[in-house]
Every structure is written in C-alpha cells, then in structure tokens.
Amino acid sequence: MALTYAGLSLFGYLAVFPLLWILSVSLQESGGATLGIHLPIPPHWSSYADAVTTLPLLTFLRNSAIITGFTTVGAVVSSALVGYSLARLRWPGREQMFALVVATLMLPGVVTLVPTFIMFKYLGWLNTFLPLTVPHWTGPAFFVFLMRQFMRGLPPEIDEAARVDGASNLMIFWRVILPLSGPAVAAVAIFSFLNSWNEFLGPSIYLSSIEKYTLALGIFMYQGRYGNHWNLVMAASMFIVVPVLIIFFVAQRYFIRGIQLTGLAGR
C-alpha cells in the first residue's frame, strides 16, 4: 500500500510540476528562468501588470472568451439535437448515419484543412471569428457520440409517457431528455471549452489582425518579442491556465459522471 501511495504521489507531482514551475517563474524578476521551482520572497506580482500593459492581453482575453462562448454553446446545442435524433427517434437509415458520423472521427483534421480554408476564403470569412465558431454549430462528431450514448441509456418509457400527454418530439427533447442529460451536457461543454480555449492552429490560420488574436496567439507574441523576459511569458500563460482550472474544479463531478455514463470510462 505504501508503494502504491508513493507511486501515485510521484505521478501527481509530475503532473503538477509544470503548473508550479509556470507560477514560480511568473513571480520572479525579469531575466532567465530557473530549472527548478523557486518561489521568490517577496514575490514580484508586477510581472502580471507588465504582461497586461506590454501587449493588449485584455483584448486577447476578450477574443478568446467570445470565441469560446459561442463555440461551447454551439457544440452543446447541436450535438444534443443530433444525439437525440440518433438515440431516441426512429427514422430510415438512422444506424447508417450514426456509423458515418463515427467514421468521420477517423479522418485527421489536416486532411480537410486546405479545402476548409479555401471554402472559408470564398465565403469571405478569413480574419473573422466565423471559421472558429460556425463549424461547432453543425454537431461535432465526438460530441454527438457522447450525447447519443448517454441518451440511449435513458428509459424509453419516459418518451412514451410524454407522447401520451400530447408532447411533440421537440418538447420531449427540451423538457424531458435534455434536463436528464446534465452529465453528458457538462462533459461536452468542458471538452468544447478546453478545445476552443487552448486552440492555436485554427486562430493562427484564419486570424491575421493583432486586435483579433486569441490568448494562445498573444502568448506566442510574448515568447517571440520578449523571450528573454520569461516572467512576462509565464505571467501571460497563467491567464490561459487559471480559467481552465476553475472550470474543471467547479464541474469535475458532472464531467466525470458524464464520461462514466457514456461508456468511455471502460466500465
């Protein structure tokens, strides 16, 4: 038992070490970063104020919040609707359509990158937030899979009882199925939030104006222009890390339950 706790403690330390290192470097004076974790006494909180004033970090933060908000809402709404149709409604070709949706998960994103870029170029969407938000309103395949698997586990009798009371399919979805799918919705929302908040490739391809940069692109600018001032780079990085930690710790119970009930936890 002691060996087990020692191993888990070691892996826990390795997992937390990068976060502690970022925090310690952000509180140090301007200059090179130390290899180990060293919290200076007193800590130099001025690095965070300098990171905000050196580049328009608050603008980057606003852009990331806008994109992430629209992306998360779109992913939850669209995947819930599609998952409900594939799980609870009977229509010809339903299973074949679900197999096609799952098959798209095997297609690497880089394969469709060039044709997608050309399509957005002809639509006039380059250097806007639309290429980063609109695709998430079309039912991302992985999120559709999560919602469908969860909704299939709900008793079919609740649909029948609602139809006896005269409820339509849309009313059943909104008033019965969706409230019962809270854990799956939380899992989809957290996954979507993390993917959008931390995304670097998409914004670097579709955004060209500095005033429209996201946090990920903005921090890359810090690293390029102020690479010798690692305290500024790591202070700016904390603006990405902290929201992720808050979201996860607040919703981790629903997230873990949603993963378990959709069959991804290997029950």
MARKE-680117 format. One record per atom (N, C-alpha, C): y, x, z. Coordinates in steps of 0.02 Angstrom, whole numbers, padded with zeros to 5 digits, always signed. Layout:
<sites>
YXZ...
</sites>
This chain:
<sites>
-00060+00042+00000+00000+00000+00000+00063+00043+00000+00061+00097+00040+00119+00141+00043+00132+00174-00025+00077+00193-00060+00084+00223-00126+00115+00173-00176+00095+00110-00169+00123+00058-00213+00198+00051-00202+00219+00047-00139+00290+00041-00124+00329+00102-00147+00297+00161-00140+00331+00222-00163+00341+00221-00238+00290+00199-00275+00296+00195-00348+00348+00145-00370+00347+00086-00337+00397+00035-00354+00467+00058-00337+00475+00094-00282+00541+00120-00263+00565+00171-00314+00519+00212-00339+00538+00262-00390+00560+00229-00454+00522+00179-00477+00541+00144-00538+00606+00105-00528+00616+00078-00468+00678+00043-00454+00738+00090-00456+00729+00149-00429+00783+00198-00431+00799+00219-00502+00748+00230-00542+00759+00249-00612+00795+00194-00650+00781+00131-00632+00814+00076-00667+00887+00070-00647+00902+00084-00583+00970+00076-00557+01013+00138-00568+00981+00195-00580+01018+00259-00585+01073+00257-00638+01061+00232-00700+01116+00232-00749+01178+00193-00725+01166+00135-00692+01222+00096-00668+01261+00133-00613+01225+00164-00567+01258+00203-00514+01295+00263-00542+01267+00293-00594+01300+00352-00625+01365+00331-00659+01363+00274-00695+01424+00249-00728+01478+00235-00675+01458+00202-00621+01506+00186-00568+01535+00249-00537+01493+00299-00523+01517+00360-00491+01565+00398-00536+01549+00402-00600+01592+00439-00647+01659+00403-00656+01657+00335-00656+01719+00298-00665+01767+00307-00607+01743+00328-00549+01785+00337-00490+01806+00409-00480+01787+00454-00526+01805+00524-00519+01871+00538-00554+01897+00597-00543+01959+00617-00576+01946+00631-00650+01999+00636-00688+01993+00649-00759+01959+00716-00771+01913+00717-00817+01877+00779-00832+01805+00765-00849+01763+00816-00847+01694+00809-00865+01655+00770-00814+01598+00743-00836+01556+00703-00793+01502+00746-00761+01486+00733-00698+01433+00768-00664+01365+00738-00683+01313+00778-00677+01246+00755-00696+01217+00708-00643+01232+00720-00581+01206+00678-00528+01255+00624-00507+01233+00584-00459+01276+00531-00432+01318+00560-00375+01383+00560-00386+01428+00588-00335+01488+00542-00329+01492+00504-00275+01548+00460-00262+01603+00499-00229+01661+00507-00262+01715+00546-00232+01747+00511-00173+01773+00549-00127+01808+00523-00068+01878+00553-00066+01931+00514-00075+01929+00442-00088+01915+00428-00162+01889+00369-00179+01877+00353-00249+01942+00342-00287+01942+00360-00350+02002+00355-00392+01998+00291-00433+02022+00236-00402+02021+00171-00436+02072+00168-00493+02115+00217-00498+02165+00217-00551+02134+00223-00621+02071+00245-00623+02037+00251-00689+02032+00183-00723+02023+00129-00683+02017+00062-00712+02085+00039-00739+02139+00054-00703+02205+00035-00727+02223+00075-00791+02204+00139-00792+02217+00180-00851+02176+00156-00911+02114+00133-00898+02072+00109-00953+02101+00046-00984+02134+00004-00943+02163-00058-00968+02226-00044-01008+02265+00005-00987+02330+00018-01020+02324+00067-01078+02273+00108-01079+02267+00158-01132+02253+00125-01199+02208+00077-01201+02191+00038-01260+02193-00036-01241+02200-00081-01290+02203-00153-01273+02136-00181-01249+02115-00159-01190+02050-00178-01165+02046-00253-01150+02101-00282-01126+02101-00353-01112+02093-00394-01175+02121-00370-01231+02111-00403-01296+02038-00400-01317+02007-00342-01308+01936-00336-01323+01895-00383-01279+01914-00387-01216+01878-00431-01169+01885-00505-01191+01945-00525-01211+01955-00593-01234+01914-00608-01296+01913-00561-01343+01875-00572-01405+01800-00579-01390+01775-00537-01346+01704-00541-01328+01689-00607-01294+01734-00630-01251+01724-00694-01216+01723-00752-01265+01768-00752-01314+01770-00805-01363+01706-00807-01405+01687-00749-01431+01627-00746-01473+01565-00764-01433+01559-00738-01372+01500-00752-01331+01497-00825-01312+01554-00855-01296+01555-00925-01277+01531-00970-01333+01560-00962-01393+01539-01003-01450+01466-00990-01469+01446-00927-01464+01377-00909-01482+01328-00941-01434+01341-00937-01369+01295-00964-01320+01289-01040-01325+01346-01074-01332+01344-01147-01339+01307-01167-01402+01321-01133-01457+01287-01149-01520+01212-01137-01517+01192-01082-01485+01120-01067-01480+01084-01119-01438+01115-01140-01382+01083-01189-01339+01078-01257-01373+01132-01281-01403+01133-01347-01435+01085-01350-01494+01090-01301-01539+01049-01304-01600+00975-01293-01585+00959-01246-01542+00888-01233-01526+00857-01291-01488+00897-01324-01445+00871-01382-01408+00856-01440-01456+00900-01452-01503+00889-01506-01551+00828-01493-01595+00824-01432-01622+00768-01414-01665+00703-01413-01625+00705-01385-01565+00646-01383-01523+00622-01452-01504+00668-01498-01492+00649-01568-01477+00615-01600-01537+00642-01588-01596+00611-01617-01656+00541-01590-01667+00532-01525-01656+00466-01494-01668+00416-01510-01613+00440-01527-01554+00395-01538-01497+00380-01611-01484+00429-01656-01495+00421-01725-01471+00419-01777-01528+00444-01761-01586+00445-01809-01641+00388-01795-01689+00364-01848-01720+00309-01842-01768+00337-01854-01838+00330-01803-01880+00352-01810-01950+00310-01763-01993+00301-01780-02057+00257-01741-02101+00281-01669-02108+00234-01622-02102+00249-01552-02110+00279-01519-02049+00274-01553-01991+00305-01525-01931+00274-01459-01911+00208-01455-01910+00175-01393-01889+00186-01337-01939+00188-01354-02002+00201-01303-02054+00272-01276-02047+00318-01321-02032+00388-01298-02023+00394-01253-01962+00358-01270-01908+00361-01227-01849+00330-01158-01864+00276-01157-01902+00246-01093-01921+00295-01052-01963+00333-01085-02007+00382-01049-02047+00438-01021-02004+00459-01060-01954+00512-01037-01909+00488-00975-01870+00427-00978-01845+00400-00921-01807+00391-00860-01853+00373-00873-01917+00362-00817-01964+00426-00778-01976+00484-00811-01970+00547-00775-01981+00560-00723-01926+00526-00730-01869+00534-00680-01816+00506-00613-01836+00460-00612-01884+00430-00550-01906+00473-00514-01958+00527-00545-01980+00571-00515-02031+00625-00475-01997+00627-00409-02007+00679-00368-01974+00749-00389-01997+00796-00385-01951+00864-00404-01967+00896-00361-02021+00876-00297-02025+00906-00253-02075+00888-00273-02146+00833-00310-02153+00812-00332-02220+00862-00383-02248+00887-00426-02207+00933-00479-02229+01006-00459-02219+01019-00398-02197+01087-00378-02181+01132-00377-02243+01109-00346-02297+01150-00341-02357+01163-00409-02389+01112-00450-02403+01127-00516-02432+01170-00560-02386+01160-00554-02320+01203-00592-02275+01275-00569-02278+01286-00504-02283+01354-00477-02288+01386-00501-02353+01349-00500-02408+01377-00523-02472+01395-00597-02469+01352-00637-02436+01366-00709-02430+01430-00721-02390+01437-00686-02334+01497-00694-02294+01559-00668-02331+01551-00618-02372+01607-00592-02411+01632-00644-02460+01587-00678-02495+01607-00730-02543+01636-00791-02508+01615-00803-02446+01644-00858-02408+01712-00841-02378+01732-00778-02382+01796-00757-02354+01796-00752-02279+01738-00738-02250+01732-00737-02177+01737-00667-02148+01746-00615-02189+01750-00548-02162+01813-00540-02120+01808-00499-02068+01862-00488-02020+01881-00552-01984+01833-00596-01974+01842-00655-01932+01783-00659-01884+01788-00706-01837+01733-00716-01789+01677-00760-01817+01688-00790-01875+01639-00838-01902+01570-00807-01915+01564-00747-01946+01497-00719-01956+01459-00705-01892+01496-00699-01837+01465-00682-01773+01448-00744-01732+01473-00802-01751+01463-00863-01712+01426-00918-01751+01444-00930-01813+01415-00986-01851+01339-00981-01857+01310-00922-01873+01236-00919-01879+01199-00942-01817+01229-00937-01759+01196-00957-01698+01196-01033-01689+01232-01069-01731+01231-01142-01729+01179-01171-01776+01136-01128-01804+01085-01151-01851+01014-01147-01822+01008-01138-01757+00943-01137-01725+00907-01071-01732+00926-01019-01692+00890-00955-01694+00816-00964-01679+00774-00930-01718+00702-00943-01716+00672-00932-01647+00690-00877-01613+00661-00863-01548+00680-00915-01496+00742-00938-01499+00764-00989-01452+00731-01056-01467+00721-01071-01531+00685-01133-01549+00614-01130-01522+00583-01072-01527+00515-01064-01499+00514-01077-01424+00563-01049-01388+00565-01060-01315+00573-01134-01298+00621-01167-01331+00633-01237-01316+00574-01281-01335+00543-01267-01391+00486-01307-01413+00428-01300-01365+00413-01239-01344+00358-01228-01298+00369-01263-01231+00430-01262-01207+00445-01295-01143+00440-01371-01151+00469-01398-01204+00470-01471-01212+00400-01499-01225+00357-01460-01254+00288-01483-01265+00251-01492-01199+00272-01458-01147+00239-01464-01083+00261-01524-01043+00313-01560-01065+00335-01619-01029+00289-01678-01044+00275-01722-00997+00228-01777-01008+00254-01824-01064+00210-01843-01111+00231-01888-01165+00247-01958-01140+00224-01976-01081+00237-02043-01056+00311-02057-01045+00351-02006-01033+00422-02018-01021+00457-02041-01086+00434-02016-01143+00461-02039-01207+00442-02112-01218+00379-02128-01205+00356-02196-01216+00392-02246-01171+00403-02227-01108+00438-02271-01062+00510-02282-01084+00543-02229-01110+00612-02236-01133+00615-02279-01196+00566-02273-01240+00567-02315-01301+00555-02388-01284+00514-02402-01234+00503-02471-01212+00569-02501-01188+00612-02460-01157+00676-02483-01133+00728-02487-01189+00708-02470-01251+00753-02476-01308+00794-02413-01323+00774-02356-01297+00812-02294-01309+00794-02265-01378+00843-02238-01412+00832-02205-01476+00809-02133-01464+00789-02099-01518+00767-02030-01511+00822-01985-01484+00883-01995-01509+00939-01954-01486+00954-01969-01413+00950-02031-01392+00962-02048-01322+00909-02019-01277+00846-02021-01301+00792-01991-01262+00804-01916-01253+00825-01884-01306+00840-01812-01302+00895-01798-01253+00950-01835-01256+01009-01820-01216+01001-01839-01143+00969-01896-01129+00966-01922-01061+00901-01908-01025+00848-01890-01062+00783-01880-01030+00759-01809-01039+00750-01787-01101+00718-01722-01114+00763-01664-01094+00827-01666-01116+00871-01609-01102+00882-01598-01027+00894-01649-00986+00900-01636-00914+00838-01606-00883+00779-01624-00909+00717-01596-00883+00704-01525-00908+00741-01503-00958+00730-01437-00989+00779-01386-00963+00804-01396-00902+00853-01350-00874+00831-01277-00873+00770-01260-00850+00749-01190-00850+00749-01158-00920+00726-01195-00970+00725-01168-01038+00796-01159-01064+00839-01207-01050+00909-01201-01070+00941-01140-01038+00927-01128-00974+00955-01070-00940+00929-01005-00971+00865-01003-00988+00837-00943-01019+00869-00930-01087+00877-00982-01127+00909-00974-01193+00982-00952-01185+01017-00982-01138+01087-00965-01127+01095-00892-01106+01052-00869-01061+01057-00800-01038+01039-00751-01094+00986-00765-01130+00967-00722-01187+01023-00719-01238+01051-00777-01255+01105-00778-01304+01167-00741-01279+01183-00751-01215+01241-00717-01186+01232-00641-01190+01174-00617-01170+01162-00544-01170+01165-00516-01241+01133-00551-01288+01132-00526-01357+01202-00522-01386+01242-00573-01375+01309-00575-01404+01357-00529-01367+01353-00528-01301+01399-00487-01262+01390-00413-01275+01328-00391-01285+01313-00320-01294+01309-00300-01367+01317-00346-01414+01306-00330-01484+01358-00281-01510+01334-00231-01546+01378-00181-01576+01375-00182-01652+01315-00191-01680+01306-00185-01752+01345-00239-01789+01338-00302-01769+01372-00356-01804+01448-00348-01805+01480-00340-01747+01553-00331-01748+01575-00269-01787+01536-00216-01785+01556-00155-01822+01553-00166-01898+01513-00214-01920+01507-00227-01992+01560-00277-02016+01571-00330-01977+01613-00385-02000+01685-00381-01977+01701-00342-01925+01768-00338-01899+01800-00272-01918+01861-00275-01943+01896-00214-01964+01964-00205-01929+01992-00258-01899+02056-00253-01865+02045-00239-01791+02085-00192-01765+02077-00173-01695+02090-00233-01648+02137-00276-01667+02152-00333-01623+02096-00384-01620+02045-00377-01663+01988-00422-01662+01924-00388-01637+01930-00326-01615+01872-00289-01590+01844-00322-01527+01780-00314-01518+01747-00335-01457+01745-00277-01407+01719-00290-01348+01715-00238-01297+01671-00179-01319+01616-00195-01353+01571-00141-01374+01607-00094-01423+01644-00121-01470+01682-00079-01517+01739-00044-01481+01771-00078-01434+01826-00048-01398+01804+00012-01358+01747+00007-01325+01721+00063-01286+01703+00121-01331+01679+00106-01391+01665+00160-01439+01729+00197-01457+01786+00160-01461+01850+00193-01473+01869+00238-01415+01856+00216-01353+01869+00259-01295+01830+00324-01301+01767+00317-01320+01724+00376-01324+01748+00423-01379+01773+00395-01434+01795+00437-01489+01861+00471-01476+01909+00434-01445+01975+00462-01434+01982+00498-01368+01944+00477-01318+01953+00505-01251+01885+00529-01224+01848+00563-01267+01781+00586-01247+01782+00636-01191+01838+00672-01183+01842+00720-01128+01861+00687-01062+01883+00625-01065+01901+00588-01004+01847+00536-00991+01791+00559-00965+01733+00515-00956+01746+00463-00902+01793+00475-00859+01809+00424-00809+01838+00361-00843+01877+00370-00895+01904+00313-00932+01849+00277-00971+01805+00316-01002+01750+00287-01040+01705+00245-00995+01687+00272-00937+01642+00236-00892+01677+00177-00857+01742+00184-00844+01779+00127-00815+01781+00069-00865+01791+00084-00929+01790+00032-00980+01720+00003-00987+01668+00045-00979+01599+00020-00984+01583-00030-00929+01613-00023-00871+01599-00069-00816+01621-00140-00832+01670-00147-00878+01691-00214-00898+01636-00250-00937+01590-00213-00967+01533-00244-01001+01476-00256-00951+01466-00209-00906+01408-00213-00861+01416-00268-00809+01475-00274-00779+01484-00319-00722+01471-00392-00741+01499-00420-00796+01483-00490-00813+01409-00503-00823+01373-00455-00852+01301-00463-00862+01265-00467-00795+01283-00425-00748+01251-00426-00682+01266-00492-00646+01328-00515-00650+01346-00578-00617+01306-00636-00646+01304-00641-00712+01268-00696-00744+01194-00695-00726+01164-00636-00726+01092-00632-00712+01077-00651-00639+01115-00625-00592+01100-00638-00522+01114-00711-00504+01163-00742-00537+01177-00812-00523+01123-00857-00551+01096-00841-00610+01049-00886-00644+00979-00857-00648+00963-00805-00610+00898-00773-00618+00840-00820-00601+00850-00864-00552+00796-00910-00533+00777-00956-00591+00828-00984-00624+00815-01028-00681+00788-00989-00741+00813-00927-00749+00790-00885-00804+00716-00869-00798+00695-00846-00739+00625-00828-00728+00580-00889-00734+00602-00945-00707+00562-01007-00712+00556-01029-00784+00609-01023-00823+00606-01043-00893+00558-00999-00932+00557-00934-00918+00511-00889-00953+00439-00906-00934+00426-00921-00871+00359-00936-00849+00332-01000-00882+00374-01051-00883+00352-01116-00908+00348-01120-00984+00376-01071-01020+00370-01071-01092+00311-01029-01115+00275-00999-01068+00214-00963-01086+00223-00891-01104+00283-00862-01093+00296-00793-01111+00278-00744-01055+00263-00771-00995+00250-00727-00938+00177-00708-00933+00135-00729-00979+00065-00711-00977+00026-00742-00922+00037-00809-00913+00001-00844-00860-00074-00845-00874
</sites>
